[in-house]
Amino acid sequence: MRLIIKRVLFFIILCIVSFSVLVACSLLEFRQPHSPQEPVDLEASMELVLKAAKKHPEIDFTPENVTLAGSIRPPTILSDVQFMYVRSELGHTENSPFAVTPDGSVFKLPEEFHLLLRKKELIFNDHTEVEEIVEFYLQFDIKMPSQDKHIILNAIVDIPGIEKNLNLLEELKEIIHTMKVHKKDTEWIVEFFTWQAVGGVVFHWEVQVKDGDFTIIKKDQLETNVGEYIMIE
């Protein structure tokens, strides 16, 4: 009897140890950092900067004024374009974003985003690519990128702190909806809403995307000072 009890206890202890090892391995694997994104090729990128400087002497593309936008990862369809920030004129607190294509052509963003797409002769095959290009554009449609960004809204509750203003919440909850993409002949129409932290601005957008072109049809300001916003001085 004692022998049986000892064997049972041994089996239980073995199971506990095995389970602990499995859990430890799982946690270790879970804590492993995600594979890093491909590093920016600084040498190749600076060659593009030099090309850009020759083509556009009016822009100060000297190395000390240029910051490669390594954190901005473009959609696959723009993977060969280098995005960078160039220090603005004195008095400006933010740097200006530019796109440089492999041949050294330069596009100031967001104003010339449509020209960049035209230059690349992009072809959009499905709504996913269309959504990606719209979301990518929004990174540049802000004046203070170091403090601000557009948050694409699926519903009014996506706005941080909106629960503090119940009247506004009730007013907007029936208006704001998820991004909608409609295809009409050869063009895509994208309708969506965004919120900006600076000023707490809610925008209603309508964008037309088609092969090699990008047009803002509508950018209506619905409300300001919404949610937990940053005051504009």
C-alpha positions, -999 to +999 in steps of 0.1 A: +000+000+000+028+024+009+045+016-023+014+025-043+011+058-024+047+066-030+043+059-067+011+081-069+029+109-051+059+106-074+036+108-104+018+139-090+052+156-084+064+147-118+032+162-134+036+194-114+073+198-124+065+191-161+036+216-160+058+243-144+085+237-170+059+241-198+045+273-183+080+288-179+089+280-215+056+295-227+062+327-207+097+329-220+085+326-256+058+351-250+082+377-237+105+374-267+105+407-285+088+408-319+111+405-348+124+440-356+114+457-388+140+459-415+164+486-407+166+517-429+195+515-454+212+547-444+237+547-472+211+541-499+188+567-483+214+594-482+222+587-519+185+596-525+189+627-504+218+638-526+198+632-557+169+652-543+193+680-534+205+683-570+170+683-584+155+706-558+181+733-547+153+753-532+149+727-504+177+725-478+186+688-481+219+691-464+226+660-442+223+679-409+188+691-419+175+657-428+160+631-405+151+598-421+116+587-411+125+552-402+094+549-380+072+555-409+066+522-427+049+527-460+024+503-476+040+476-498+030+495-529+052+524-518+080+503-503+107+517-526+100+553-516+120+570-488+102+592-464+121+618-445+117+650-425+136+682-434+141+709-408+118+738-415+126+775-416+135+793-384+105+798-362+089+765-372+087+739-344+080+710-367+100+695-396+084+691-430+078+656-444+090+647-479+089+616-501+118+608-524+114+583-552+143+561-564+151+586-592+154+615-568+120+631-574+107+649-543+072+654-531+062+676-501+036+659-479+007+660-477+002+686-504+018+665-532+007+631-520-015+627-551+015+636-573+035+609-556+008+583-564+007+596-600+044+593-603+044+557-591+014+549-614-001+529-586-028+504-593-052+495-564-065+459-566-087+457-536-103+477-507-075+467-483-048+485-504-072+515-506-076+516-468-039+513-463-031+543-486-057+564-469-044+556-434-009+562-445-018+597-459-033+606-425+002+605-409+011+636-429-022+655-427-013+671-393+007+702-384+023+689-353+033+653-358+054+651-326+023+658-306-007+648-327-022+622-350-055+613-366-073+585-349-097+568-373-130+563-355-152+532-356-175+547-331-178+579-309-165+559-279-131+556-296-124+592-285-105+593-253-125+610-225-157+614-245-177+599-216-172+632-198-195+649-223-226+629-224-246+654-245-219+654-273-217+616-270-254+612-277-253+638-305-224+621-324-230+584-317-256+581-345-234+600-370-200+584-366-194+549-381-166+527-393-147+534-425-167+526-456-151+518-489-173+518-521-161+510-556-176+530-584-164+520-619-126+526-617-125+546-585-129+540-548-148+563-525-137+561-488-158+577-461-146+579-425-143+600-393-112+610-374-103+627-341-072+648-335-057+652-300-046+688-307-078+708-305-099+678-300-112+681-336-136+656-352-135+654-390-158+638-415-138+627-446-146+616-481-116+606-502-115+594-538-088+569-547-082+556-582-052+542-601-025+568-598-046+595-581-058+606-546-083+634-540-098+648-508-134+654-517-146+663-482-129+672-449-156+687-428-149+698-392-178+685-371-167+695-336-138+709-316-126+705-280-139+670-279-125+644-255-092+646-237-076+671-261-045+692-262-051+730-260-038+750-289-020+780-276 
